[in-house]
Amino acid sequence: MEGSRETSPSSNNSSEELSSALQLSKGMSIFLDILRRADKNDDGKLSFEEFKAYFADGVLSGEELHELFHTIDTHNTNNLDTEELCEYFSQHLGEYENVLAALEDLNLSILKAMGKTKKDYQEASNLEQFVTRFLLKETLNQLQSLQNSLECAMETTEEQTRQERQGPTKPEVLLIQWPGKRSSRRVQRHNSFSPKSPQFSACGPEEDNQWMTQINRLQKLIDRLEKKDLKLEPREEEVIEGNTKSHIMLVQRQMSVIEEDLEEFQLALKHYVESASSQSGCLRISIQKLSNESRYMIYEFWENSSVWNSHLQTNYSKTFQRSNVDFLETPELISTMLVPASWWILNN
């Protein structure tokens, strides 16, 4: 699929020319897009820093990424080009060769359909416009369903890899879900500690003993928690009256913004929030910017799903979505859920 930067016809033509020059097999043109997105300074090649920023997955160490970089760099230029990327990954595609080929066809088909929609929609009849909107929505639903499946597969494989790579001296990360709380606590545990360990080299004997006592107590507590079956049970059953609105719509939107476009994105976001907040069905919009990242979490509360769907068809919402094509590094992630309306009433 295309990245977050909108591709102009000229760049499409240049990509096709480069693809033809390299004689790429079906599905391999995705690496032209990968190079374009990873190449931050637009010099047509990847330095190690650009390679590391794009390919780092939180599992491979910096040394392993450096080794991989030089394995791919068969031209020994300390830079990677499309030919080298294709040559390396083509040897390891397996079943994903068919997947990439299908994605290439799908990408072209969607762009072709959207181009025709843009050209013919205005002159179409009401029924034809309805069919177009319906097909666009269903296409999006199918793609989001595939995306959810792929995300689950990614999380599973990454977790399995981390568990396999965990060494005896490597901190173990425990994810403990406490009853009645949505947040989790992350605890790091070393498999073995002793006064001879480097962590305690600067401590005296008395301090060592104190540390060991605290660590042993914490170890026992963690072991008890790991063995304990935690159950979540409702304290009381909530009775909903027939004439009350039982649920409201909560929408979470995740957006990773390109650093260079941060100011323009913030301005567009401000206009969007001001327009959305003025709608009668909008209960609240909350924005959270993650520290040290150009990543935003937007939480929107709407009276119901119908109001939310109507909101998506408004001009200001469509304008914001179109601008995000240029501003975001990756397509935004949207998740929705219905929550009891009584929670909103209770908190307000």
Buried (B, 14 or more C-beta within 10 A) or exposed (E): EBBBBEBEEEEEEBBEEBBEEBEBBEBBBBBBBBBBBBBBEEEEBBBBEBBBEBBEEEEBEEEEBBEBBEEBBEEEEEBBBBBBBBBBBBEEBEEEBEEBBEBBEBBEEBEEBEEEBEEEEEEEEEEEBEEBEEEBEEBEEEBEEEEEEEEEEEEEEEEEBBEEEEEEEEEEEBEEEEEEEEEEEEBEBBEEBEBEBEEBEEBEEEEBEEBBEEEEEEEEEBEEBEEEEEEEEEEEEEEEEEEEBEBBBBBEBBBBBBEEBBEBBBEBBEEBBEBBEEBEBBBBBEBEBEEEEBBBBBEBBBBBBEBBEBBEEEEBBEBBEEBBBBBBBEBBBBEEEEEBBBEBEEEE
